[in-house]
């Protein structure tokens, strides 16, 4: 859409390979269809359940038993996603961007082949190409994983309530899904190989794990599944082995959800070898320079498939827009991949911007950073008297640089809304002194 503004002739190829269970979706990529959008809406469904419980203490009286209907929720969410898919198609048409629901692969210099779902092939040539194919969930490569397990690609449109669920993994996707499933009243267990939320601040990650355990989610730690098979009718039997020894355990669940954190970059089957684009053989990710250019000058890449960059939708959108403005509008601004705010929508939300404590120590040295932290109790939780001192805020400052804030972390309700404003301040070079001189809004979590 950005390139079309500059009257360029633009074409978009978008094709979703169905999941092993046969699910696919419309225009808009992972975030819209099987990522941020349905995830946040299901998280909201769980928060509403908690709000219902709290409401009695605030004087709301209701006698009837409160139940959750999975189908009503998924239908409402899928209808909304359908409206977004349609909106994208209309927007492309209005901007005169050609859209083909076809699978693209390079076949030679400046040339791609597009194959639609009927198998019809067409060749196209272009002056420049932008690879933005994203990633898909990875399977374990154990007996029964593809036959019996769901991934996040299947969960959000699941046509039945998942029931007793085992979530395999400790990625943010694993913990978010485990959190909202438990919040809808399901029996949820999380099987963790090693640590929670690898790559995030570990102090916070452990607090999230503790909170989830206190709210009825079971954790099986230091075990990995070795096989999944049919158990008693309507159930799956999962056999797992200890990562520390030879202990074997087994359990039965209605649903097994795989969310092991490492996703597969969709770069290996698009003919990159035919045009000489280098990829990291181990991860499938594409190394680019600071202008998102691959080793082949006319081919660019953005989003989750970039090596050593953040896997976040708004980052890809920003990088894409800036790239087009540099190519066609004489702009020079490059994408900032450091001070990027993000939020993990676990039952207790976690907002972060900048460095984790571990990363700050590694980069600046322990003696050069100062960490300020505090537990707090949201006012709205006091009347229902729940979770005293479970919310937490911490900032990491660089002593050498006038105590500039290089890491911001908050664990509590509406963490995303809170973090967004502080991210703008950090882009402006926020220091501890400036933070201290800012007057808080009473009585809110951001204060």
VEXLO-672742 format. One line per 8 residues: number of its first residue (from 1); their letters; for each residue x, y, z of N, C-alpha, C. Coordinates in steps of 0.2 Angstrom, whole numbers. Layout:
N
NUM) A) X:Y:Z:X:Y:Z:X:Y:Z | ...
***
This chain:
447
1) XXXXXXXX) 4:-6:0:0:0:0:4:6:0 | 10:6:4:14:12:4:17:13:-3 | 20:8:-6:23:9:-13:18:11:-18 | 11:9:-17:6:11:-22:5:19:-22 | 6:22:-16:6:29:-15:10:33:-20 | 16:29:-21:21:33:-26:20:31:-33 | 14:28:-34:12:26:-41:16:21:-44 | 18:16:-40:22:11:-42:17:5:-44
9) XXXXXXXX) 19:1:-49:15:-5:-50:17:-10:-45 | 12:-12:-41:13:-17:-36:9:-23:-36 | 12:-29:-34:8:-35:-34:10:-38:-27 | 4:-41:-24:5:-45:-18:3:-52:-19 | 8:-57:-17:6:-64:-17:5:-66:-10 | -1:-69:-9:-2:-71:-2:-5:-78:-2 | -2:-83:0:-5:-90:0:-3:-94:6 | -9:-96:10:-8:-100:16:-8:-107:15
17) XXXXXXXX) -2:-110:16:-2:-118:16:-6:-120:22 | -11:-125:20:-15:-127:26:-11:-131:31 | -13:-130:38:-9:-134:43:-10:-141:42 | -6:-145:46:-7:-152:45:-15:-155:47 | -18:-151:50:-26:-152:52:-30:-149:46 | -27:-146:41:-31:-143:36:-34:-136:36 | -31:-132:41:-34:-125:42:-30:-120:38 | -34:-116:35:-30:-110:32:-35:-104:33
25) XXXXXXXX) -32:-98:30:-36:-92:32:-35:-87:27 | -38:-81:28:-38:-75:23:-32:-71:23 | -33:-65:19:-27:-60:18:-26:-57:25 | -20:-56:27:-18:-52:33:-13:-55:37 | -10:-61:35:-5:-64:39:-6:-67:45 | -1:-69:49:-2:-72:55:-5:-68:61 | -3:-62:61:-6:-57:67:-13:-57:67 | -16:-55:61:-23:-54:60:-27:-61:61
33) XXXXXXXX) -25:-66:58:-29:-72:57:-27:-77:63 | -21:-78:65:-20:-84:70:-14:-81:75 | -15:-75:76:-10:-72:81:-13:-67:85 | -10:-61:85:-12:-55:90:-19:-54:91 | -23:-54:85:-30:-52:85:-34:-57:89 | -34:-63:87:-38:-68:91:-36:-69:98 | -29:-69:98:-26:-70:105:-28:-65:110 | -28:-59:108:-30:-53:113:-38:-54:114
41) XXXXXXXX) -42:-56:109:-49:-56:110:-50:-62:115 | -47:-68:114:-48:-73:119:-46:-72:126 | -40:-68:126:-37:-65:133:-43:-61:136 | -46:-57:132:-51:-52:134:-57:-56:137 | -59:-62:134:-64:-66:136:-63:-69:143 | -56:-71:144:-54:-73:151:-54:-68:156 | -52:-62:154:-52:-56:159:-60:-54:161 | -64:-55:156:-71:-54:158:-74:-59:163
49) XXXXXXXX) -71:-65:162:-73:-70:167:-71:-68:174 | -65:-66:175:-62:-63:181:-66:-57:184 | -68:-53:179:-72:-47:181:-79:-49:184 | -82:-54:181:-88:-56:184:-87:-59:191 | -82:-62:192:-81:-64:199:-80:-58:204 | -76:-54:202:-74:-48:206:-81:-44:207 | -85:-44:202:-91:-39:202:-95:-40:208 | -96:-46:211:-100:-47:216:-98:-43:222
57) XXXXXXXX) -92:-42:223:-89:-38:229:-91:-31:228 | -92:-29:222:-94:-22:220:-101:-21:220 | -105:-26:222:-112:-26:223:-116:-28:217 | -113:-31:212:-117:-34:207:-120:-41:209 | -127:-42:209:-130:-48:211:-132:-52:205 | -130:-58:204:-133:-63:199:-133:-70:202 | -139:-73:201:-139:-80:204:-137:-85:199 | -139:-85:193:-138:-90:188:-131:-92:188
65) XXXXXXXX) -130:-99:187:-123:-101:186:-120:-98:179 | -114:-96:180:-110:-92:174:-106:-98:170 | -108:-99:164:-104:-103:160:-102:-100:154 | -96:-103:151:-93:-100:145:-95:-104:139 | -97:-101:133:-98:-105:127:-93:-104:122 | -89:-109:121:-83:-109:116:-85:-107:109 | -91:-110:107:-93:-109:100:-95:-101:99 | -99:-99:104:-101:-92:103:-95:-87:102
73) XXXXXXXX) -90:-88:107:-84:-84:107:-80:-85:100 | -79:-91:98:-75:-92:92:-78:-89:86 | -85:-90:85:-89:-88:80:-88:-80:79 | -89:-77:85:-89:-69:85:-82:-67:83 | -77:-70:86:-70:-68:84:-68:-70:76 | -70:-75:74:-69:-77:67:-73:-72:62 | -79:-70:64:-83:-65:60:-79:-59:60 | -76:-57:65:-72:-50:65:-66:-51:61
81) XXXXXXXX) -63:-57:62:-57:-58:57:-59:-58:50 | -65:-61:48:-67:-61:41:-68:-54:39 | -70:-49:43:-71:-42:41:-65:-39:40 | -60:-41:44:-53:-38:43:-50:-40:36 | -51:-47:35:-48:-50:28:-51:-46:22 | -58:-45:23:-61:-41:17:-59:-34:17 | -58:-31:22:-55:-24:22:-49:-23:19 | -44:-28:20:-38:-28:17:-38:-29:9
89) XXXXXXXX) -43:-33:7:-44:-34:0:-46:-28:-3 | -51:-25:0:-54:-19:-3:-49:-13:-3 | -45:-13:2:-39:-7:2:-34:-8:-3 | -33:-15:-5:-28:-16:-10:-31:-14:-17 | -37:-16:-18:-41:-14:-24:-41:-7:-25 | -43:-3:-20:-43:4:-20:-37:7:-22 | -31:4:-20:-25:7:-21:-22:4:-27 | -26:0:-31:-24:-3:-37:-18:-7:-37
97) XXXXXXXX) -17:-11:-31:-12:-16:-30:-15:-22:-32 | -12:-26:-37:-14:-33:-39:-13:-38:-33 | -18:-41:-32:-18:-46:-26:-19:-53:-29 | -15:-58:-28:-16:-65:-31:-15:-69:-25 | -20:-74:-24:-20:-79:-19:-16:-85:-22 | -9:-84:-22:-5:-89:-25:2:-89:-22 | 5:-95:-23:11:-96:-19:17:-94:-24 | 21:-90:-21:27:-87:-25:33:-90:-24
105) XXXXXXXX) 37:-92:-30:44:-94:-29:48:-91:-34 | 54:-90:-33:59:-87:-38:61:-93:-42 | 61:-91:-49:64:-96:-54:70:-94:-58 | 71:-87:-57:77:-84:-60:78:-77:-59 | 83:-74:-61:84:-66:-60:77:-62:-61 | 75:-59:-56:69:-54:-57:63:-58:-59 | 63:-64:-58:57:-68:-61:54:-73:-55 | 47:-73:-54:44:-78:-50:39:-81:-53
113) XXXXXXXX) 37:-87:-50:32:-91:-53:27:-91:-47 | 20:-90:-49:15:-90:-44:10:-96:-46 | 9:-100:-41:4:-106:-42:-2:-105:-37 | -8:-105:-40:-14:-104:-36:-16:-111:-34 | -22:-111:-30:-24:-117:-27:-26:-122:-32 | -28:-120:-38:-30:-125:-43:-24:-128:-47 | -18:-125:-45:-12:-128:-48:-10:-124:-54 | -13:-118:-56:-12:-114:-62:-6:-110:-60
121) XXXXXXXX) -1:-110:-65:5:-107:-64:6:-101:-68 | 9:-95:-66:10:-89:-70:17:-87:-68 | 20:-84:-73:27:-81:-72:26:-73:-72 | 29:-70:-67:29:-63:-66:36:-60:-66 | 38:-54:-68:44:-51:-67:43:-44:-64 | 48:-42:-60:48:-36:-56:55:-33:-55 | 55:-27:-54:61:-23:-53:64:-25:-46 | 60:-25:-41:62:-26:-35:57:-31:-31
129) XXXXXXXX) 59:-35:-26:55:-40:-23:56:-39:-15 | 51:-39:-12:51:-39:-4:48:-46:-2 | 53:-49:2:51:-56:5:48:-54:12 | 42:-56:13:39:-55:20:34:-61:21 | 37:-67:21:33:-73:21:32:-75:29 | 35:-72:33:34:-74:40:36:-81:42 | 33:-83:48:35:-90:50:29:-94:52 | 30:-101:53:24:-105:55:26:-109:61
137) XXXXXXXX) 22:-112:65:24:-116:71:28:-122:69 | 32:-124:73:36:-129:72:34:-135:76 | 34:-141:73:32:-147:76:38:-151:79 | 37:-156:83:42:-159:87:46:-164:84 | 43:-167:79:46:-173:75:46:-179:79 | 41:-180:83:40:-186:87:33:-190:85 | 33:-196:86:27:-200:84:20:-196:86 | 16:-195:81:9:-192:83:9:-185:84
145) XXXXXXXX) 14:-181:83:14:-174:84:9:-170:78 | 10:-172:72:6:-169:67:-1:-172:66 | -2:-178:68:-8:-181:68:-13:-179:73 | -10:-178:79:-14:-176:85:-14:-170:88 | -9:-166:87:-8:-159:91:-11:-154:87 | -13:-149:91:-15:-142:88:-9:-138:88 | -9:-133:84:-4:-127:85:-8:-121:86 | -5:-115:87:-9:-109:87:-13:-108:81
153) XXXXXXXX) -10:-111:75:-13:-110:69:-20:-113:68 | -21:-118:73:-28:-121:73:-32:-119:79 | -30:-117:84:-33:-116:90:-39:-110:90 | -37:-105:86:-42:-99:86:-48:-100:83 | -48:-105:78:-55:-107:74:-57:-114:76 | -55:-117:82:-56:-124:84:-64:-124:84 | -67:-129:81:-75:-129:81:-78:-132:87 | -74:-134:92:-76:-137:98:-72:-134:104
161) XXXXXXXX) -75:-135:110:-71:-133:116:-65:-138:117 | -59:-135:118:-53:-140:119:-53:-144:125 | -57:-143:130:-57:-147:136:-51:-147:140 | -49:-153:143:-43:-153:147:-37:-153:142 | -33:-148:143:-28:-147:138:-21:-147:141 | -16:-150:137:-9:-150:138:-6:-145:133 | -2:-140:136:1:-135:132:9:-137:132 | 12:-138:126:19:-140:126:23:-134:124
169) XXXXXXXX) 27:-132:129:31:-126:127:31:-121:133 | 35:-116:133:35:-111:137:36:-104:134 | 35:-104:128:35:-97:124:30:-93:126 | 30:-87:124:24:-82:125:18:-85:123 | 18:-88:117:12:-91:114:9:-96:118 | 14:-100:121:12:-106:125:8:-103:132 | 11:-98:135:9:-96:141:3:-91:140 | 2:-88:135:-4:-84:133:-10:-89:132
177) XXXXXXXX) -9:-94:128:-14:-98:127:-16:-102:133 | -11:-105:137:-13:-108:143:-17:-104:148 | -15:-97:148:-18:-92:152:-25:-91:151 | -27:-90:144:-34:-89:143:-38:-95:143 | -35:-101:141:-39:-107:142:-41:-108:149 | -36:-107:153:-38:-108:161:-43:-103:163 | -42:-97:160:-47:-91:162:-54:-93:160 | -55:-97:155:-61:-99:152:-64:-105:156
185) XXXXXXXX) -60:-107:161:-63:-112:166:-60:-119:164 | -55:-120:159:-53:-127:157:-47:-129:162 | -46:-136:162:-41:-139:166:-35:-138:161 | -30:-135:163:-24:-133:159:-17:-135:162 | -13:-139:158:-6:-141:161:-1:-138:156 | 4:-136:158:10:-133:154:16:-138:155 | 18:-141:149:25:-144:150:31:-140:147 | 35:-139:152:41:-135:151:47:-139:150
193) XXXXXXXX) 51:-138:145:58:-141:144:63:-138:149 | 63:-131:149:69:-128:153:66:-122:156 | 67:-116:153:65:-110:156:58:-107:153 | 55:-102:157:49:-99:154:52:-93:150 | 48:-91:145:49:-85:141:56:-84:140 | 60:-88:136:67:-87:134:67:-81:130 | 72:-77:132:73:-70:128:70:-64:132 | 65:-66:137:62:-60:141:66:-60:147
201) XXXXXXXX) 65:-55:151:68:-54:158:66:-60:162 | 70:-63:165:69:-69:168:66:-68:175 | 67:-63:178:64:-61:185:57:-60:184 | 55:-57:179:48:-56:177:45:-63:175 | 48:-67:171:46:-73:168:44:-78:174 | 48:-78:179:47:-82:185:41:-80:189 | 40:-73:189:34:-71:192:27:-72:189 | 28:-72:182:22:-74:178:20:-82:179
209) XXXXXXXX) 25:-86:179:24:-93:181:21:-94:188 | 24:-91:193:21:-91:199:14:-89:200 | 12:-84:196:5:-81:196:1:-86:193 | 3:-89:187:-1:-94:184:-2:-100:188 | 3:-103:191:2:-108:196:-3:-107:201 | -3:-101:204:-7:-99:210:-14:-99:207 | -15:-98:200:-22:-97:198:-24:-104:194 | -21:-109:196:-24:-116:194:-21:-119:188
217) XXXXXXXX) -16:-116:185:-13:-119:180:-7:-124:182 | -7:-130:180:-2:-135:182:4:-134:178 | 10:-135:181:16:-135:177:20:-142:178 | 22:-145:172:26:-151:172:33:-148:170 | 38:-148:174:44:-144:173:50:-150:171 | 54:-148:166:60:-152:164:58:-159:161 | 52:-158:157:50:-164:154:49:-163:146 | 50:-167:142:49:-166:135:45:-172:132
225) XXXXXXXX) 40:-171:128:36:-177:125:40:-181:121 | 39:-187:121:42:-192:116:37:-195:111 | 31:-196:114:26:-198:109:19:-197:111 | 14:-196:106:7:-194:107:3:-199:103 | -2:-202:107:-6:-207:103:-13:-207:106 | -17:-211:103:-24:-211:105:-24:-215:112 | -28:-212:117:-29:-215:123:-36:-218:124 | -39:-217:130:-46:-219:131:-50:-214:126
233) XXXXXXXX) -56:-216:124:-60:-213:119:-60:-205:120 | -59:-201:115:-59:-194:116:-53:-191:119 | -48:-195:121:-42:-192:124:-36:-194:120 | -31:-190:122:-24:-192:119:-20:-194:124 | -15:-199:123:-11:-201:128:-4:-198:126 | -1:-194:131:6:-191:130:11:-194:134 | 16:-197:131:22:-199:135:27:-195:135 | 30:-193:141:36:-188:141:42:-191:145
241) XXXXXXXX) 48:-188:144:54:-190:147:57:-185:150 | 60:-186:156:63:-181:160:70:-178:156 | 71:-172:156:77:-169:153:83:-170:158 | 82:-172:164:87:-173:169:89:-180:170 | 85:-185:168:87:-192:169:82:-197:164 | 81:-203:167:77:-207:162:70:-208:164 | 67:-204:169:60:-205:171:56:-203:165 | 51:-208:165:45:-207:160:39:-206:163
249) XXXXXXXX) 35:-202:161:28:-201:163:23:-201:158 | 17:-202:159:11:-202:154:5:-199:157 | 1:-195:153:-5:-192:155:-10:-192:149 | -16:-191:151:-21:-191:145:-25:-184:145 | -26:-181:139:-29:-175:138:-34:-175:133 | -38:-170:133:-43:-170:127:-39:-166:121 | -35:-162:122:-32:-158:117:-24:-157:119 | -20:-157:114:-13:-156:115:-11:-150:111
257) XXXXXXXX) -9:-144:114:-7:-138:110:1:-138:110 | 4:-137:104:11:-136:103:12:-129:102 | 17:-126:106:19:-119:106:26:-119:109 | 31:-122:105:37:-123:108:42:-117:106 | 39:-111:104:44:-105:104:47:-104:97 | 51:-109:95:55:-108:89:50:-110:83 | 49:-105:79:45:-105:73:49:-106:67 | 46:-109:62:50:-110:56:49:-105:51
265) XXXXXXXX) 55:-101:49:54:-96:44:52:-99:37 | 47:-96:34:45:-99:27:49:-96:22 | 56:-99:22:60:-96:17:64:-102:13 | 63:-108:15:66:-114:12:63:-116:5 | 57:-114:4:54:-117:-2:51:-112:-7 | 55:-106:-7:53:-101:-11:58:-99:-17 | 62:-104:-18:67:-103:-23:73:-98:-22 | 74:-97:-16:80:-92:-15:86:-94:-17
273) XXXXXXXX) 88:-100:-17:94:-103:-20:94:-101:-28 | 89:-101:-31:89:-99:-39:91:-92:-40 | 91:-88:-35:93:-81:-36:99:-79:-32 | 101:-84:-28:107:-83:-24:106:-79:-17 | 100:-79:-15:99:-75:-8:101:-80:-3 | 106:-77:1:109:-81:7:104:-82:13 | 103:-88:16:100:-88:22:104:-92:27 | 102:-91:33:106:-95:39:103:-102:38
281) XXXXXXXX) 108:-106:36:105:-113:35:102:-117:41 | 104:-115:47:102:-118:53:95:-115:54 | 93:-109:54:87:-106:56:82:-105:50 | 85:-104:44:81:-102:38:80:-95:38 | 83:-91:43:82:-84:43:86:-80:38 | 84:-74:36:88:-71:31:92:-65:34 | 99:-65:33:103:-59:35:102:-53:30 | 101:-47:33:100:-41:29:104:-36:32
289) XXXXXXXX) 106:-31:28:109:-25:31:105:-20:34 | 107:-14:37:102:-10:41:97:-7:37 | 97:-8:30:91:-6:26:87:-11:23 | 87:-17:27:83:-23:25:84:-26:18 | 91:-25:16:93:-27:9:96:-34:10 | 94:-39:6:98:-45:6:105:-45:3 | 108:-50:2:115:-50:-2:113:-49:-9 | 107:-50:-12:105:-49:-19:102:-42:-19
297) XXXXXXXX) 105:-37:-22:103:-30:-21:96:-28:-23 | 93:-32:-27:86:-30:-29:81:-34:-25 | 83:-38:-20:78:-42:-16:79:-39:-8 | 73:-38:-5:73:-35:2:69:-40:6 | 70:-40:12:66:-44:17:64:-40:23 | 58:-42:26:56:-39:32:52:-44:36 | 52:-42:43:47:-46:47:51:-51:51 | 47:-57:52:49:-62:57:55:-66:54
305) XXXXXXXX) 56:-66:47:61:-70:44:68:-67:44 | 68:-61:47:75:-58:47:79:-61:53 | 85:-62:51:90:-64:57:91:-59:62 | 91:-61:68:93:-57:74:89:-50:75 | 82:-51:72:78:-45:73:72:-47:77 | 67:-43:79:62:-44:83:56:-47:79 | 52:-52:82:47:-55:78:40:-52:80 | 39:-46:78:33:-42:80:30:-39:74
313) XXXXXXXX) 23:-39:74:20:-37:68:21:-29:67 | 20:-25:72:21:-18:71:28:-16:68 | 33:-20:70:40:-19:68:41:-20:61 | 37:-26:58:37:-27:51:34:-22:47 | 28:-19:50:24:-14:46:29:-8:46 | 32:-6:51:36:0:51:42:0:47 | 45:-6:47:51:-7:43:49:-7:35 | 44:-10:34:41:-10:27:40:-3:24
321) XXXXXXXX) 36:1:28:35:8:26:41:12:25 | 46:11:30:52:15:30:56:13:24 | 56:7:22:60:4:16:57:7:10 | 51:7:9:47:10:3:49:17:3 | 48:21:8:50:28:8:57:30:6 | 62:25:8:69:26:6:70:25:-1 | 66:20:-4:67:18:-11:64:23:-15 | 58:25:-13:54:29:-18:53:36:-16
329) XXXXXXXX) 54:38:-10:53:45:-8:59:49:-6 | 65:46:-7:71:50:-5:72:51:3 | 68:47:7:69:47:14:75:43:16 | 77:44:22:83:41:25:82:37:31 | 76:38:34:76:35:41:75:27:41 | 79:24:46:79:17:46:75:15:52 | 73:8:52:69:6:57:74:5:64 | 71:7:69:74:6:76:72:-1:79
337) XXXXXXXX) 77:-5:80:75:-12:82:77:-13:90 | 79:-7:93:80:-8:100:75:-6:105 | 73:0:104:67:3:109:60:1:106 | 59:-5:106:53:-8:103:49:-10:109 | 43:-7:111:39:-10:116:35:-16:114 | 34:-20:119:30:-26:117:26:-28:123 | 21:-32:123:17:-35:128:15:-42:128 | 16:-46:133:14:-53:133:8:-53:137
345) XXXXXXXX) 3:-56:133:-4:-56:136:-6:-62:140 | -1:-63:145:-2:-69:150:-8:-66:155 | -11:-71:159:-16:-68:164:-14:-62:167 | -8:-61:170:-5:-55:172:-1:-52:167 | -3:-47:164:0:-45:157:7:-42:159 | 12:-43:154:19:-41:155:21:-36:149 | 22:-30:151:24:-25:146:32:-23:146 | 35:-23:141:42:-22:141:45:-17:136
353) XXXXXXXX) 50:-14:137:53:-10:132:61:-9:133 | 65:-10:128:72:-10:129:75:-16:132 | 80:-16:136:84:-22:138:81:-25:144 | 81:-32:144:80:-36:150:86:-35:154 | 85:-37:161:91:-36:166:97:-40:163 | 95:-46:161:101:-51:159:105:-47:153 | 101:-45:148:104:-42:142:108:-35:144 | 105:-31:149:108:-25:151:115:-27:154
361) XXXXXXXX) 115:-32:159:121:-34:162:127:-36:157 | 124:-40:152:129:-42:147:132:-37:143 | 128:-32:141:130:-26:137:134:-21:140 | 132:-19:146:135:-13:150:139:-15:156 | 138:-21:158:142:-23:164:138:-22:170 | 138:-26:175:134:-26:181:135:-20:185 | 141:-18:185:143:-12:189:140:-5:186 | 138:-5:180:136:1:176:129:1:176
369) XXXXXXXX) 125:-3:178:118:-3:178:115:-2:185 | 109:1:186:106:1:192:98:-1:191 | 96:-5:195:89:-7:194:85:-5:200 | 79:-1:198:74:1:203:68:-3:202 | 65:-6:207:59:-10:207:54:-9:212 | 48:-11:211:43:-10:216:37:-15:215 | 34:-18:220:28:-22:219:22:-17:220 | 16:-18:217:11:-14:219:4:-18:218
377) XXXXXXXX) -1:-15:221:-8:-18:221:-13:-14:218 | -15:-15:212:-20:-11:208:-26:-10:213 | -28:-4:213:-34:-2:217:-40:-6:215 | -41:-8:209:-47:-12:207:-47:-19:210 | -41:-21:212:-40:-28:215:-41:-28:223 | -41:-22:226:-41:-21:233:-48:-23:236 | -54:-21:233:-60:-23:235:-62:-30:235 | -61:-33:229:-61:-41:229:-56:-44:233
385) XXXXXXXX) -51:-41:235:-45:-43:239:-42:-49:236 | -39:-48:230:-36:-53:227:-29:-51:225 | -24:-55:225:-17:-55:222:-14:-48:225 | -13:-48:231:-9:-42:234:-2:-43:232 | 1:-38:230:8:-38:229:11:-43:224 | 6:-44:219:9:-48:213:11:-44:207 | 8:-38:207:10:-34:201:17:-31:203 | 21:-29:198:28:-27:199:30:-23:193
393) XXXXXXXX) 34:-18:195:37:-13:190:45:-13:191 | 48:-12:186:56:-11:186:58:-8:181 | 63:-3:182:67:0:177:74:-1:178 | 78:-2:172:85:-3:172:88:3:169 | 93:6:173:96:12:171:104:11:169 | 106:15:165:113:15:163:117:21:167 | 120:19:172:123:24:177:128:29:173 | 132:26:168:137:30:164:134:35:160
401) XXXXXXXX) 127:34:158:124:39:154:118:42:157 | 120:46:163:116:50:166:110:46:169 | 111:40:171:105:35:173:99:35:168 | 101:35:161:96:34:156:93:28:157 | 86:28:156:82:22:156:83:17:150 | 86:11:151:87:7:145:83:1:145 | 79:0:151:75:-6:151:69:-4:155 | 63:-6:153:56:-4:156:52:-10:157
409) XXXXXXXX) 50:-12:162:46:-19:163:40:-17:168 | 34:-20:166:29:-19:171:24:-25:170 | 22:-28:176:18:-34:176:12:-32:180 | 6:-32:176:0:-30:179:-5:-28:174 | -11:-27:176:-17:-26:171:-15:-20:166 | -18:-21:160:-17:-16:155:-9:-14:154 | -5:-19:155:2:-18:154:4:-15:147 | 0:-17:142:2:-14:135:0:-7:135
417) XXXXXXXX) -6:-5:138:-7:2:138:-2:7:141 | 0:4:147:5:8:151:11:8:148 | 14:3:145:20:3:142:21:7:136 | 16:8:132:16:12:126:18:19:127 | 16:22:132:18:29:134:25:30:136 | 27:25:140:34:25:142:39:24:136 | 37:20:131:41:18:126:43:25:122 | 38:29:121:39:36:118:44:40:122
425) XXXXXXXX) 43:40:129:48:43:133:55:40:132 | 56:34:132:62:31:131:65:33:124 | 61:33:119:63:35:112:66:43:113 | 64:46:118:66:53:119:72:53:123 | 75:48:126:81:48:130:79:49:138 | 73:46:140:71:46:147:77:45:152 | 77:49:157:82:47:163:78:46:169 | 82:43:174:78:41:180:76:48:183
433) XXXXXXXX) 80:53:183:78:60:186:72:62:183 | 71:62:176:65:64:173:59:60:175 | 60:53:175:55:49:178:52:51:185 | 57:52:189:55:54:196:51:61:196 | 53:65:191:50:72:191:43:72:188 | 41:66:185:35:65:181:30:64:187 | 24:68:187:19:66:192:14:61:189 | 13:56:194:9:51:192:1:52:192
441) XXXXXXX) -2:48:189:-10:49:188:-13:45:194 | -16:48:199:-18:43:204:-26:42:203 | -28:36:205:-24:30:207:-24:25:201 | -19:25:197:-19:20:192:-12:16:192 | -12:10:189:-6:6:189:0:9:186 | -1:14:181:4:17:177:8:22:182 | 4:24:187:8:28:192:13:24:196
***
